[in-house]
Amino acid sequence: IRELGLLYIDCVFMLFSDKYKVTDIYSKMCVAMALHGIPFYVICTMSGDVIDEKNWRMLQCDFQRKDIQVRMFNPHQPHDMLGTLIADFFKEVSWNRSSSDEITKDLSDDILGQTVRLKNLEKKPELNGRVGVCIGFAKEQSRYRVRIINGGVETDLALKQDCISILKPKLLGCMVRIHGLESRPELNGRFGFVDAFLRD
């Protein structure tokens, strides 16, 4: 997802309905795409000829509980949502195409796309300890661009180098020794290879 978000994908549309609901795997996909800077829109509608207002609100609340920003599409009044969606889509794609080259140019893979933890923030101390992804470097500000999920909405921050620390994805492919497991203590002392890093 990191490489696709930084290089190839303009936008992703995810469509759901009352019969095809959002599950945990799709929730994780939304978080991953947001963290890696992939523009995406989640759209939900209802099947059938009649819109049930109660189920309509329940569907919307289900997305909100999962911190996913959703656009509700009423097939009987399509223009209410489509006009705003199309305008936002072109705005997002135009911005991404014009700005992504500048902030990623000459930035090493040692930091670009890596998971980072925020620290030493004085103006917004409530964000200290939060995890995000480095999506670029603004040379004119000498700040790293870091994307986090805040209240279900992706937020880009401009941070000094001493305000971020890279987490452990560099261990991917490395041999490690397991220790400190409480739920499965029989595995402590065993060796294995790291094949994935779960950002959430």
Secondary structure, 3 states (H helix, E strand, C coil): CHHHHHHHCCCEEEEEECCCCCCHHHHHHHHHHHHCCCCEEEEEECCCCCCCHHHHHHHHHHHHHCCCCEEECCCCCCHHHHHHHHHHHHHHHHHHHHHHHHHHCCCCCCCCCCEEEECCCCCCHHHCCCEEEEEEEECCCCEEEEEEEECCEEEEEEECHHHEEECCHHHCCCEEECCCCCCCHHHCCCEEECCCCCCC
